[in-house]
Amino acid sequence: MNAQITLPEAHLLGLGTYVPPYELRQDMVKVVAKRVLGERYPDFERLTKSFENAGINTRYSAVPFEWFEKPQDWPSRTDAFLCGATDMFIGAASKALAAAGWAAAEVDCIVTVTSTGIATPTLDARAMMAMPFRADVQRVPVFGLGCAGGVSGLSIAARLAAASPGSKVLFVCVEACTLSFRDDRLQKADIIATVLFGDGAAAACLCTEGVSLGQFGRGEEHTWPNTLSIMGWDVDKDGFGVVFDRSIPEFVKQNFAEAVANGLSRMGLEQADLSRMVCHPGGAKVVDAIEGALHLEEGLLDHERGILLDYGNMSAPTVLFVLERVLRDAPCGQMMLAALGPGFTASLLPIRFPA
């Protein structure tokens, strides 16, 4: 009879977050957006209340305000992405490595997640010009997970770390959402993207050995059928065009709870076992929808709203900014990371903190 092999679980040993240098205050974004879009978009004035009701004060961008007032195309957006995303990769990775007490040369595997630009060679290879990773480091770039990428990518990294006990895995997610700003399509989704999205990066060090900040379980995902049109990109000669359906909050209210319950069941857990959810704050209405769907205690998602206020929706890295604040509270017990992204997909990852 074959004995079942039980692999050790991956642990979080270090976490780092990073934002690019250009601060975008929401009141100034509104002014610039009105200057660029106001005269050409008939409903712009009606939508200006979205800037005030989004629950966002500040965001950050890889490019300054002046960049958005000039025509952009694939080459200019790609140039800005390669420069800004590489810098953010290095910034977040350096912070995570320092937190874990690792040298770059100790890293055995790098998992990189992004959905807001295309880079070949990939961002990890570009970062090697400035960071002394080993020549034999395994590179695992992942594209297209969108807002779910922070949780799904971390889940991939945790599985790789668990499958090779003792190996050191660096997870980095980088998004430059602001570079997809469009002044030519004049669709409502583009205005809402202008209201919500910012740039940022986060990184985590994972290993089965070391001083643990938290222990990961096995992640789960649920992709709903016939939902490709809810979230994603349209692609044309000028760049990415956001797909961001107005039905998302209501869809979350109606469907998220069942996906969470089924995912928890496969993990051998129930919602009552969780001391907290650690959620990607896609927007103020989405946070409200998550609370309502899961019947969460009022105020429980305080860090989610705080990150949204200070950084906006940075897509994949945002949930790790939330996790960073949760860690400052000296958490204990069972929690679960959760995010929603293109597919339309719910991504879940359990994490247990030491008592």
N, C-alpha and C positions, 0 to 999 in steps of 0.2 A: 504494500500500500504506500502510495506517495504521501509524504508529509507535506502539509500546507505551509508555505513559507510566509511569515509575517514580516513585512518590511517596517523599519522604524519610521516615525513621522518626521516631516520637515518642521523646523523651528524658524521663527523670525528672530534674527540676531541683530539686525540694524535696519533703520528706515531713514530716508532722507527726502526732502522736498525742495523744489527750486522753481523760481519764476524768473522770466526774462526782465530786462531793465526798464522797459517803458510802461509807466503806470497810466492806466486809462480810467479816470474818474467817470462815474456814470453820468454826471451832469455835463461833462465835457463831451462824452460820447454822443449824447443827445444833440448837442450844439453842432458837432461836426457832421453827424448823420443828417441833420436837417439841412445843413449847407450843401451836402453832396446829393441827397435824395429828395429833399422836400419839394422842390419845384416840379420834379418829374414823376413823383409817386402820389396820385390823387388822395389816397387814404392815409398819407403819412401823419398828418395832424391827429387823426383819430387814433392812430397807434402809438402816439407819443406817451400816452399814459402807461404803456407797457414798460417804459424806461423807469418810471416811478414805482410801479407795482411789482417789479421783478425781484425785490429783496436783495438787490446788489448795490453796493457803494463803489467798489473798486475792482478792476481787472488789470491784467498785465498782458503785454504784447511783445512779440519778437521784433516788431517794427514800430516807428513813431507815428503819430497822428498824420504827419504829412504824406506818408506812404499811401494812406487810404484815399487821399484826394487826387491821386494820379491814376491813369489807366494802367491796369495790370493784366498780364496774360500768363500762360503756363511757364515760360522761361523765367519771368520776374518772380512769380510766386515760388517756383522751385528754388531759385537762388536764395530767396529769403528763408525758405524752409531749411535748406541744407546748412546755412549759417546759424540760424536761430535754434533749430532742433539739436544740432551737434553741440552747441554751447550748453543747452539745457540738459542734454544727456550727461555731459561731463560734470555739470554742477550737481545734479541729483545723485549720480553715481558716486561722486567724491564724498558727498555727505553721508550716504549710506555706508560706504566702506569705512569711513572714519568712525561712525557710530558702532560698527561691528568690530572695529579693531583689525580689519583686514587690509593688507596691501593689495593693490591691483594685480600683482603677479601671482597672488594666491588663488585667484578666481579660476574655476574650472569650466564654467559655463555661463554664458550671458544670454538671457531671454529679453528681447526687445520688442515692445508693442508700440505701434503708432498707426494712425488712420488718416492723418491730415496732410501727408506729403509722401512723395515717392523718392527713395534714395537707393541707388545701386552704384557703387558699394553702399551697404546699409550703414545706419547710424553707428552701430557698434564698431564697425571697421574704421569709420572716420574718427571716432573717439580714440582709437588706438594710436593715432598720430600724437595725441597729447597725454594719454594714460598708458602706463607700462604694463598692459595685459600681456600674458604669454603668447607666443606665436601659435601654440597648440590649443588655445582656449576654444571651446566649442561655442559657435554662434547660432542662435535660434531666433531669427527675426520673424515677427508675426504681424500681419497687416489686415485691417478691415474689421476689427472687433468693435470699433467705435466706443461709445460710452461704457460698454460692458468690459472693455479691455483691461481695466485695472484689476478686476476680480478674476476674469477668465485667464489673463496672463499670469497673475500670481498663482492661480491654481495649476497652470502648466509648469511653472517654476517649482512649485512644491512637489509635484509628482516626479519631476526630474531629480530633485534633491533626494527624495525618498527612494527612488529606484537605484541610486548610486550612493549608498551610505557613506558619509564623511566628505563627499564632494561639496565644493563651495559654489553656490549658484547665485548670480547677481541678476535681479529682475529690474528692468528699467522701462517705464512707459513715458512717452514724450508726445505732446500734442501742441500744435501751433494752429489752433482753430481760427484765429483772427485772419489768417492769410487767405481764408476762403471767402472773405467779404466781397460781395458782388454789388456793383452799382449799375449793372446792365440788365439783370433779369427782372427786377422790380416785382418780385413775388412776396407774399406775406411771410413765407418761411424765411426769406432772406432778411426781412426786417426783424423778425423774432431772433434770428441768429445774431444780428447786430446788438440786440438787447442783452443776450444771455452769455455769449461765449468769450472765453479768455484763453491764454496760453499758460502752460506749466508742465512740470515733469516731476516724477517721483521714482524712487528706487528702493529696493529692499534686498537684504542679504539673507539667504536661506541655507540651512545645513541641518543635518540630523544630529550634529554635535555642537556644543558651545553653550554659553549663557543665554537662555531662552527668554525672549520678550513675550512669546506666545507660540503655541503649538497648533499647526494646521491639520485639519482633517482632509477628507477627500471632497473636492469640489463637485458641484452638480450644476447642470444647465437645463433649461427648458426653452425650446423654440416653438412658438405657436405657428400653426400652418396658415398659409395664405396671408401673411403679414409683411411681405417684403416692402410694401409701399409705405409703411409707417415711418421708417427712419433709415437714413443712409445718405448716399451721394448720387446726384446726377453729374455726369462728366461731359464736358464739351471743350471746345478749342481754347477757352479762356480759363478753365480750371474746374474745381469742384463746385457744385451747387447743392446746397443743403436740402435734404428731404426731412421734414420735421412736421409730422401730421398733427393737427389740432386735437385729434382723438386720443392722444397718448394718455393724458390724465384719466379720462374716463375708462380707457382700456385697462389701465393699472387698477383702478377701483374694482372693475368687474372680474379681473383675471389673475391678479398677482397673488392673492392669498392662496388659491389652489396650487399654483406653481411652487410657492414656498412650502406649503404643507407636504406636497409630494416629495420635494427635494429633501426636506428634513426627515421624512420617513425613510428614504433611502440611506440617509446618514445615521439612522437609528436614534433620531432626536424628535422632539416636539417643540412647538413655539414656546411652551411654558418652560422649557429647559434653558431658554436664552435670557441672559441678563440684559442684553442689548442687541439691536441690529446696528450694523455700521453700513450706512447706505450711500450710494452715489446720489448727490442732490442735483438731479437734472434740471430743476427749476422749482420755483416756489410752489407751483400747482402740482408738480410731480411729488414733492415731499408731502404735501397735504394728502395726495391720493394714496401714498404708501401708508401714512398714518391711519387713514380711514379704512383702507383695505385690510390691514392687519390688526385694527383696533388697538393701536399702540397708545400708551399713556401720553397725555398731552405734555409737550416739552421734551419728550425722550430723544427726539432727533434734533437736539439743540446744536450740536457740533455741525450737523449737516447744514443747518440754516446759517450758522456762523461762517462756515467756509464759503457758502454761496454769497454771503454778504461781502466778504473780503477778497474773493478771487473770481466769482462767477462760476460758470460751468466750463471746466477745462477738459471735458470729455474724460478719457480713461484715467488720468492721474488723480482726479478729484476725490475719489473714495479713499485714496491713500493719504491725502491731506486730512480727511476726516479721521482716519485711523491714527494719524500722528497726534491729533488732539485728544483722542480717546486714551492713548498711551500716557498722556500727561496726567490723567486722572487716576493712575495706578489701578487699572482695571483688574478684576478677578472673575473667574468663572467662565462659562461658555457664552460666546458671542458668534455672530455670523455676518460676514461681508455680503453685500447684495448690490447688484447693478443691473440696469436694463440697457440693451443696445440693439443695433441693427440685427434683423433676422426674422421677426422681432424676438429677442432672446432675454431671458432672465438668467443671470449668472450668480451662483451662491457658493460661498466658501466658509466653512466653519473654522473658528479659531478659539482655542482655549487658553486662558491666561492663568498663570500660577497663582495660588492662594497667597 
